[in-house]
Amino acid sequence: MNTIFYYIGAGCVGAIIGSVITMLTHRLRTGDSIVYGRSKCTACGHQLRWFELIPIISFVLLRGACGACRAKIPVRYVLIETAMVVLFLLVWHRFVSLPDMSILIVIRDAIVVSALVFIFSYDAMYMEVHPGITIGAGVLAGLLSWLNAPYDWGSIVGGIILGVSWFLIQFILSKGRWIGGGDIMIGFLMGATLGLWKTVVALGIAYVVGASYGSALLVTKKKGRKDEIAFGTFLAIGTVIALFWGGTIIGWYRAML
């Protein structure tokens, strides 16, 4: 019974952080205070009451619309909150499933998945990577990884070097045309979290998913060959997959050799 309550607790914390991410995505862009000021409807300015701020539940009860003006609430809000519930459940499940899992890694993974969902949302909306969130999460991830396993510092440093240099070289060669500086920052976060070989996995997944998505846009003529796409979103997806299943993927690859 206690185990179920722990899972429920993890899911609730994930939903709350998801709600915070939607707030940060908006306020960091507009320059509004992230500490002061109540949340408002962006259409009519209606100040949201407490029962309109319950993650996921309020969206359902309000039928996806503002309680005052009935303007549609962006569906991305509830999708982000739901994604955070799932990711926090995965973080907690890995902790209880692996007897040697350190609480430091649980904290690291919670920080990292929160940052990755923010990166995904912010880049998808504004085609930008926020430096403070990305670098800050990378520094914390590297520190917690090192504190948990000081003997594995080589993998952490190797991952950071790979993640940063991979994008930095492309940035220099293309003079910023192929990728943006934000990808370099995400590369730092990836390496600090995943270490060397899982960073390789994350990069591979990101490029495969990104290329598939880009090809689909070209075929449907929704994008041209010269149009940009938010590549940070695919790096976030690749990093999440490598974080939870990177070891399994590496094991499959080695078994095929």
Buried (B, 14 or more C-beta within 10 A) or exposed (E): EEEEEEBEEBBEBBBBBBBBBBBBBBBBEEEEEEEEEEBBBEBEEBEBEEEBBBBBEBBEEBEBBBBBEBEEBBEBBBBBBBBBBEBBBBBBEBBEEEEEBBEBBBBBBBBBBBBBBBBBBBBBBEBBBBEEBBBBBBEBBBBBBBEBBEEBEEBBBBBBBBBBEBBBEBBEEEEEEEBBEBBBBBBBBBBBBBBBBBBBBBBBBBBEBBEEBBEEBEEEEEBEEEEEBBBBBBBBBBBBBBBBBBEEBBEEEEEEE
